[in-house]
């Protein structure tokens, strides 16, 4: 279930955009992913470096090649906030699947997506994904957390 705050008239269009984007990610379709990104997208993703600017289709293709089969997923605690021609989506995301080296992935992370309506179409202009890290001085990522 998605909690919607703000202009509910745009919620369906935004949800359709995000569902198509997520489907492209799961099916490892780089062109389908970048179709939903603005030309000036800024991404703070789980992978280095600290910031990615631009669509980065080649980087996606490289990452997709490290997976065997589709990339699964699930979301919880989802909130969509809409105001005028901007919106943001927040939630907890589960990524599952098998890497090409046989490693089974089952990772929960935090995600925020910023969207902007451009020429009547909602596009992703900002993506931020993160995992918490241990505050005990070790700096280790807390990869085993679940909602």
C-alpha positions, -999 to +999 in steps of 0.1 A: +000+000+000+012+035-009+005+065+013-002+094-009+002+130+003-007+159-019-021+160-055-038+126-059-047+134-095-010+128-105-005+097-083-016+072-110+007+087-137+037+087-112+029+052-101+028+040-137+061+056-144+078+041-114+063+006-121+077+007-156+111+019-143+111-009-116+101-035-142+130-024-165+154-027-136+141-062-127+144-073-163+179-058-167+167-035-195+191-005-193+174+014-221+141+010-204+155+022-171+171+054-186+139+062-205+124+072-172+154+094-161+158+131-168+188+143-188+201+160-156+195+131-132+217+130-101+220+096-084+235+087-050+234+049-054+249+020-034+278+017-059+308+041-059+315+069-066+296+091-042+276+107-070+265+098-106+254+125-129+235+117-161+217+086-173+247+061-173+232+034-195+266+017-200+272+015-163+238-002-159+246-027-186+278-036-168+260-040-135+232-060-151+258-084-166+268-094-130+234-110-124+221-144-134+184-141-144+161-113-133+165-090-103+136-094-078+123-069-055+097-058-030+088-025-013+073-016+021+066+017+040+061+035+007+051+072+006+045+093-024+044+131-018+032+153-047+032+190-051+027+208-085+053+195-110+075+178-084+071+147-063+091+124-042+088+087-034+103+071-003+103+035+008+122+005+019+133-017-010+142-054-011+165-066-039+168-103-045+184-125-071+214-145-080+247-130-090+267-145-118+292-159-092+264-178-075+260-154-045+223-151-035+213-115-029+186-106-003+192-070+006+169-043+021+179-007+016+164+028+018+154+047-013+142+081-022+133+091-057+127+127-068+105+133-098+097+163-120+069+166-146+085+176-179+063+183-209+035+164-193+056+134-184+070+124-150+107+117-150+131+107-122+155+136-115+171+123-083+178+088-068+192+081-034+198+046-021+215+037+011+221+011+038+227+020+074+262+015+089+273+003+123+278+033+146+303+013+167+333+028+150+337-002+126+320+016+097+306-017+085+274-017+064+244-032+082+234-055+053+213-079+074+186-055+085+149-062+076+118-042+081 
